[in-house]
Amino acid sequence: MTIAALLLAAGASTRMGRLKQLLSWHEEPLVAWQARQLRDGGAEDVLVVLGHAAREIEAAVPEFARTVVNDDYKQGRATSLRRGAEELTDDVEAVLVVSVDQPRPAWLTRRLIERWRIDRSLVVSPRFAKGFGHPILLDGSLVQELREVDEPTLGLRAVIDRHIDQAVSIAVANDAVNVDLNTPGDYEAAKAAYESGSWREI
């Protein structure tokens, strides 16, 4: 039995103007850094879901991580979530879900897992000053639901909503790690914050 992580990295990075997956982050491609943080945070099986420019991005994925290609990535994020979940084993204990353009340090993943181990809540998420964020941890009992998500029924959001009465959150004081890299401006601001050390646990 393992804790798995789905790193969603299939998008075309239209607003960024270049591949987000290969943006420089702590002197390595973002997809590689994010995979390492998930592993170092406690995910024993890191699965990177690729789509656009899959071959080019796969070359940057660390050897310890697995990859799978979502040929339907243009149809929405839910297709990547579903494709990744299909590759998980039925005995997975828990699964973390995060997009490659949401760089999150290992300590945040570790805290989510520690909270989940207390009472095996079905959903565990970080709660920042500006609201709930990612990554999301789901109990392994929900993997089959992940295999059935689709865009019309709101994908991951629908899974969370169905089990909201069994969801918990952890308060995260450091709002600097609650970033989304959608545009070049987002990237430059977040990169500067991370390089200054503000991403460290507080």
Sequence and secondary structure as in RCSB ss.txt:
>XXXX:A:sequence
MTIAALLLAAGASTRMGRLKQLLSWHEEPLVAWQARQLRDGGAEDVLVVLGHAAREIEAAVPEFARTVVNDDYKQ
GRATSLRRGAEELTDDVEAVLVVSVDQPRPAWLTRRLIERWRIDRSLVVSPRFAKGFGHPILLDGSLVQELREVD
EPTLGLRAVIDRHIDQAVSIAVANDAVNVDLNTPGDYEAAKAAYESGSWREI
>XXXX:A:secstr
  EEEEEEE    TTTSS GGGSEETTEEHHHHHHHHHHHTT SEEEEEE TTHHHHHTTS TTSEEEE TTGGG
 HHHHHHHHHHTS TT  EEEEEETTS   HHHHHHHHHHHHHH  SEEEEEETTEE S EEEEGGGHHHHTT  
TTTTTHHHHHHHTGGGEEEEE S GGG     SHHHHHHHHHHHHTTTTS  
